[in-house]
């Protein structure tokens, strides 16, 4: 989850590294640090807390270097203190390491190194790597030392190492968490994620699992951990630096909420044919005949992506007539799932690097399941390991709380479900066409939904001091109740529960009183009458209701208290597409409540954007 940046090239290193860290701070903000090499010496500066503290300290003194590394930390082993901040040094103080991941056997290695005379000064697992590389230094330089050190490491890790004793060299290695290498004009950048390098280049090398690179100003070489060369070539990414900037918005999350019409449009582009009533989701890497043989679907994801998977269950069962299981990536492989070569495993991950989701994918592949990834990052690990990928085209998402990536995932799931339904004969063209027409209208409808923003901001002003919320939904919109509650928890730190409305009377109704607002998703679908009954039950216990419906608000308006309750209306769409529209007001509500409470919206406490440790 930590952010890593390394730079070597013709520019002063420190400004480049700090700019990269700013673009990576969403990955962790417990501490930050830099190390730079110049004239045979190495300088290191670290602070606890966010990157701004490090920048303030650097304003007080000149820190220069020809090349170097930087790090922003999400703490795993060791408290978020300056002492535990990266980069970490060896005994000589001339070699530094930055690291993302967990070294599982670090205690055994630490004891072994201490017996050999190495002195440790931190609580981290990362410091072990620095001492290991120090021990392995030979005449073959830093690259050989790192390769020998890698053989001793157990766990998931991405690391970058520089040494003043091997000048002009950056060594990086990956076993699990991502590493990308930006190839510029006479310069190279090594980073945890694409946004860190976009100011310099869009030509990216994606380091694969158990691969390493030796980077110098005049070029880079790639190999596996055993030293066998790897023929890696740069790929051009469609993102640019401007896409990762706030563009006048107060927060990245706010910007990304309002980018959803474009993200959905880009995800749909070139993938639907209204004339043919058909869908073209992309290179799936699975023969059509094999897809027709599929008997069940296993969807695996984490966090917000898991909520997308729950919506996907409704889509695949209704459109493709396939039974679906939905699992958390962190739990999937521990229950020995029953899958075989007639199972289609669909893994959903914005980054393509989520450790638990990758582990679940590998479990499914080991049991001969076909696999498709839904992912936003070209070249990420999940896209390499899955049989095929349906890419979302949301662009970079910097805010830790996912918004546009989620709605793009919902659209991708629609495309895939429609495609399977058509292939399997479960969905005739005349039945598919209305759904495709609704998909084509979706960007415009999301744009219309965003016009609720001023009203939602006013509602937030009334409720931001509440301590508990209950979110209710039914059918395909129950997962959106879960997602709405999660958004509120993530960025405002208010306790919230998402629940199927019909289950409210089986326990949660005991929590409802005049202090617990109920947020209700109530489109005019086949369970609308059931939902109104549930709202009557909430109102009878004194709750204030914030209801979101579609089209005419008349029925709800008559039922609810105009002086106390709130009814928001979204445009009408196909019933299976209502989740895409309903989630937008919930994102805005969470955002405005968090802003009112003075919370750090883009960097909520204890969270990081991409969870690359198990």
N, C-alpha and C positions, 0 to 999 in steps of 0.2 A: 503494500500500500504506500510505501514511501515514494518520494520523488527523487530521481537521480538525473543529474546533468553533467556532462563532461564536454570540454571544448579544446580543440587545437586548431590553429589557423593563423591568419595574418592580422586579426584584430586583437586589441587588448582583451585578455580573457575574462577579467572580472565582470565588466558590464554584460557580456554575453551570458555568463553563468547566472548572474542575478536575474536577468530577463527570463532565462529558462526556468529558474526556480519560481518566479511569479506565476508562470503559466502552468506550473506543476503543483502549486500549493494545495490545490483541491485534493491531492493524494495524501496529505498529512501536514499537520501544522503544530505539532508538539514542540519542535525545535528545528533549527536550521544551521547550516554551516558551509564553509567553503575552504578549499585548500588550493594553493597555486604554486607552481614551480617557476623559478627564475634564477638564472646565473648560478646554477648548482645548488641553490637552497630551496627550502619549502616553507611556506607560510600558511598557517591555519587559523581561522576565526570561526567561533561557534557561539550561539546563544540559545537559551531556552525560549519557548514561545514562538510566535509567528515570525515570518520572514522580515516583517517591518522592523523588529527589534535588531536583527542582524544588520540590516541596512543602516539603521541609526548608528550602530557601533562602528560600522565601516566608514561612516562620514567623519569620524573623529581622527582617523589615521589613514594613511595611504597604504593600500595593499595591492601590489602589482604582481603580475605573473604572465609568462608566455603561454601557458596552458594550465588547465586545472580541472577540478571537479567541485560539484556542489550537491547538497542534499537537504531535503525537507522531510521531517520524520513523523510517522505515525507509530507511536510507541508499542512495542510488543514486550521484549525483554528489557527491563530496566526502566526506571522512572523517567519522565520527560524533563530532564535537567540538562544544564550546560555540559556537565561532565559526560553524560550519556549521549550527547548530540554527535552526529557524524560531521565530518570524516573522522575515522579512528586511525591512530598511528601505531606503529610497531615500537620496539624498544629503542631503536635508533632515532626515531622522530623524522626519518627521511622517506618513509613509505606510508601512504594513506589509502584507506579503503572506504568507499560508500557502498551501502548494501540495502536491498529490499528483500524481505523474506524472513525465514526462520531457519537457523542451523540447529537441527534437532539434537545432535550429539555434541553440542558446544561444551557442555560441562566436562565430559570425558576428555575432549581435546584440551580444554583449559588446564585440567589437572596434569595432563601429560606435558604440556608446555611449561607449566610452573615447575615441574620436576626438572626440566631442562634448563631452568634459570630465567625464563621469561617473566616479566612483571606486568600484572594487569592493574588498570586503574579505573575501570568502568564496570557496570553491571550488565553490559550487553553481550549478546552472542557475536556481534559483528567484530569486536576487538579480537576475537579468536582468529578470524581470517587474516588480519594484519600480521599477527605473530606467526601464523602458519606460512604465509608467503615469505616473511623475513627468514624463517628457518630454511626455506627451500631455495633461497637465492644462490645461483651458481654463475659460471661464466656465460651461460646462454641467456642471461638477462631476465627481465621481469616476466616475459611471456612464459618461459620455461618454469619459473618459480610458481606462477599462478596455476599452470597446468598441473604441476605436482601437488599443489595445495588442494586443488579441486578433488583429487582422488580421495582425500580424507573427509570431505564434507558430506553430511547427510541432511536432507531437507530440501526445501524450496528456496531458491535464492536468485537474485540478479545482483551483480556486483561490478564495480569499476575500481581499478587499482592504478595508482601512479607512484613513481619513485624518483627521487632526485638523483639516484644512482644509475638510472637508465633514462637519460633525458630524451625528451621529445616523443615519449611513448605513453599511450593509454591502452590498458588491457581491460576488456570487459568480458563477462561470461554470464550465461543464463541457464538455469535449471528450474523452470516453472514461471516465475514472474517475468513480465515483458522487458525487452531491451530493443530499442530502435536506434539506427545509426543514420543520421542525416548527412548526405553527401553534397557538399557545397562546392563553390569555386575556390579551390585552394584551402579548404577548411572542412573539418569533420566535427559533428556533434553526436554525442552518445546520450541517450535519454530513456526515461521510463515510458514516455508517451509522446505521440506525434506533436501535440501543440507546442511543446518546448522547442522544436526545431523549425517551425513554420516561418519564422521571421528570416530565416537564412536559406531554406531550401524546401522543395516539395518532393525531392528524390530520396526515398527512404529504403534502407535495408532492414528487413525484419529478421532479427536473430532468432533462430529456432531453438528448441529445447536441447540442452546439452551441447550447445555451440558457444564458441568464444571468438573474439575478434581482437586483433592487434592493430591499433589505429595510430598512424603518424600523419604528419601534415601532407606528405607526398603520396599517401595511399593507405589502404586497409587490406588486411588478409584475414581470411575466415577459416575456421577449422572446427572439428568436434573436440571433445575433451581429451580424446586419445591422440590428437594431433593430425588426423586425416584431413586434408584440405576440403573445404566446402565451397562450391561454386555459387555464391550468393550474389545476386544482382539487385541494384536499386529498383524500386517500384515508384511510380509517380502517383501521389495521392491527390484527390480532388479538392481537399480542403486548402484554404490559405490562411494567412495570419489574421486577416481582417475578421474572418468568421469566428475566431476565438476571442475577439475583443468585445467589450460591453456595448459599444456603438450607441452611447448616450443613455442607456438604461442604468438604473441605480445598482442593480445586481445582475450577475450572470443568470440566476434562476429566472428573474423577471424577463430578461431577454429571451431565454430559451422557451418560456411559456408562450411568448408572442411569436416565436419562430415556428410554431407547430403547423400552421397552414402550409408553409414552404416545405418543412420536413416531410409532411405527409404527401404533398405533391411530388416531391423528388422520389419518395419511396414507391409511388404508383407509376411514375413516368415510364412509358414504354412497356408496361406489364399487363395491361388489360385491353381487350378488343371487344367493344360493344357490339360491333357487327357480327362477330363470330360467337359471341357469348362465351369467350374463353379467356384464360389467364396464362401468362408467361412469367413465372416467378424468378427465373434465372437458371444458372447452371446447377442443377441439383445433384449431378454426379451419380445418379441412380437410374438404371434403365426403367422405361415406362412399364415394361412387363413386370419388373420386380416391385414397382409401386402398386400395381394392380393386385399383387399377391399379398400385400400387407393386410394383416388381420387385426392389429391393434397399434395404438400410438402411446408412447411414453414421453411426456413432456417434463423436462428437468430444468430448473432455474433457481435463482436466489433473489431474495428481496423483492423489489418492484418487478423484476422480470418474472418472478414466480406468479405474481398477480396477473401479469399478461398471460402466463401459461394457463391459469384458471379460466380466463376468458376463452383461450384457445380450446379448452375442453368442450365448451358449448359449440364452438364453431366446427370442430372436426366431427363431433357426434351428430350435429344437425345437417351439415353440408356434405360430409363425406361418409356418414353412417359408419364410423369407426369408433369402437370403444377406446377411451382415453384414461390413462392414469397421469396425475400431476404430482411430482415429487420435488421437495427441496433438494438441491444439489448436495448440501451438507449431510443429508441423511440417506441418500439413494443407495450408495454402495454398501452401507452397513446393514441393510435388510435383505441382502442377497435376492435382488428382484428377479422375478420369473419373466424372462424375455428370451427371444430366439430370433432366427433369421426371418421370421414373418412379423417382427416388431419394427416399427419406425421410431427411433429415438430423436426427438427434437429438443435441442438445447438452446436456450435463449440467454444471451449475454451481450450487453452493450459494448463492453471493452474487448470481448473475446479472450480475456485472460483470467477470468474469475476462477480461482483455484478449485473450489468445490464443484463447479459446473464442469470444468475440464476433467476432474476425477470421475464424475458421473458419466461423461461421454466415453471415457476409456473403459469403464465398467460395461457399458452397453456394447461397445465394439468387441470387447473380449468375449461377449456372449452372442456374437454374430448378428447383432441388430444392425440394420441400415441406419444411417444418421444424417441429419440435416441441422445445420446451425442457423440461427437467426442472430445476426451480429451487425454492428455499426462500423467496425474497423477492418478495413481490407488488410490482409496479410497477418492478422492476429493468429494466435496459436489455435484457437478453436476452429478457425476457417481452414487451417492446414490439416487438422486431424479428422474433421467430419467429412463424410462422403461428398456433401454439397453444402452450399450456403445460400440463404436468401438474405441479401444485404439490405439493411435499412440505410437510408441516405439522409440521416438527421444532421450530419456535420458534427463538429466537436461539441460535446456537452461538458461544460466546466463545473456548473453547479453540482454539488454533491447529491442533492435530492433530484432524482431523475424525473424529467417531464417530457421533453420532445422525444427522447429515446423510447419512452414507454408507449406513447401514442403511435410512433412509427413501428414498434414491435407489434402492436395490435393490428395495424394495417398489413404487415408482413404475414401474420398468422391468418388473416382473412384470405390473402392471396394464395397461401399454401393450401388452406382448407378447400377453397374453391377449385384449385387445380386438382387436388386429389379427388374431390367429388366428381369433377368432369371425367377424369381418367377412369374412375371406377364405375362410371355409369349411374352414380347416385344422384346426379344433378344434370338434367337436360339443359340445352342452351336457353330455352325459353324461360326456365326457372332461374338460371344463373344471371341472365341479362338484367333483371331489375336490381339484383344485388350489385352488379358491376356499375350500373348507372348511379346507384347510391354512393358507391366508393368514389366515383369520379366527382361527385358533388361535395365530398367530404371536406376538402380544403376550404371551400367557400363557407360551409356550415360552421367549421371551427372558427373562421374569421368572424362570423356573426356572433358566435358564443363569446368570444373575447370582448365584445362590446358590453358585457355584463360587469366588466372590471370596476367601474366607478361605484356601482351599487354594492358589489362584494366588498369593496374597501370600506364602505359605510357600515356594512354588517360586521366586519372585523372590528371596527371601532367600538361596537357594542359588546362583543363577546371575548375580547382578547385577555380579559382578566379571569376568565373561567378556568377551572382546574381539570375538568373532565368533559369529554364529548362522547356521544354514541352515534356511530354511523350505521345506517341501515340500508340494505339493498336486497333485491330478490332476483332469482334467475341469473341471467348473464350479467346483471349489474351488481350482484353480490360481491364479486371480486373488486369492483370499483369502490365499494364501501370500505373494503380492507385497504385499498390503495389510498383513499382519502384520509383514513385514520393514520396510516403510516406517514404520509406527508406532514400531517400536523405534529406527530410525535418527533419526526426527524428534525424539523427546523424551528419549532416553537417550544419544545420540551413539555407540552401539555399531554397528559394522559388521554388517550383516545382508544376506543374499541370499535372495530368493524364487525358487523354481525349480519347473518341472514335474518331478515325482518321476522320471518315466521318463527324463529328460534328465540326471539326476545322474551316471550312469556315463559321460556324454560330456564330462567335464571337471571339474565341481565335486567329484566324489568324491575328487579329489586333495587337497582342502582338509580333508577330514574326519579328525580324530583325537580323542583323549580330551578335548581342550580346546574342541572345537566342538560345542555342543549342536545337535541336529536337532529342530525343531518340525514335527511331521507331522500333517496333516489327513487322517483316516482313517475317514470314516463308512462304514457298511455299504452301499455302493452297488455299481454294476457294475464299478468298478475297485478294490474293496477288496483283492482277492487280489493285484493288481499292486502296490498300496501296501505290503502286508506284505512282499513280496519286496524292495522298495526299502529297507524298514527293516532287513531282514536284512543287506543290503549295508552299511548305515550302522553297524550293531552290530558287524559283522565288522571294521570299521576302528576300533573303540574308542569310538565316539560314545555320549553319553548322549541318550536320546530323551524328548521331551515329546510325547506323542501325544494327540490329541483325536478321540474317536469318538462314536458315538451308540448309545443303547440299552445293550446288554450289552457290557461291556469284556472278556469272557472270552477271546476269541481273542487279542487284543493282550496281555492280562495274562499268558497262557501263554507268549507269544513273547518278551516283554521281561523285563528283570531287575527284579524287584520291589524290590530294595535300591537300585538305581541309577536306574531310569527312572520316568517318571510317566505315568499314563493318566488323562485327564479325560473324563468322559462328559457329553454334552449330550442333550436329548430327541430322539426320533425325529420326523422331519417328512418332507414331500415331498422327494425327492432334489434338485429344483431350488431348494428353499428352504434347504438346508443352509448356503449361504454366509452367510445372515443370522445363524444361530446360531453358526457356527464362528468368525466374526470377533470375537464378544464376548469369549471367553477371551483372544484375542490382544491386544485392546485393554487388558484388565485386566493381562495380563502385561507389556506395554510400560509401562503406567502405574506398576505397583508397582516394576519395575526402575528406572525413572527416579527415583521417589521415594527408593528406597534409595541411589541414586547422588548424591542431593542436587541433581538437575537442576531447572531451572525448567520445570515441566510445562506450564503454560499459555502460557508465552512462551519457547519454545525459541530458542536463538541463531540469528541470521541468517534467521529465518523470519517471515512475516507471514500473517495469515489470508486476506486477499483480495489476489490478485496482479493489480493493475490496470495494470501496465506490461508491455510485451512483452520 
